[in-house]
């Protein structure tokens, strides 16, 4: 039974890591987009 628990725990860890990576990539994308907006704003100004 302990091996089953280990498998479940590792699956949960993988899920958490995937969620964290997804959140990180979304934050990164929004940062890049805001940087681009700032550059465009400077160019227009």
Order of alpha helices (4+ residues) and beta strands (2+ residues): alpha
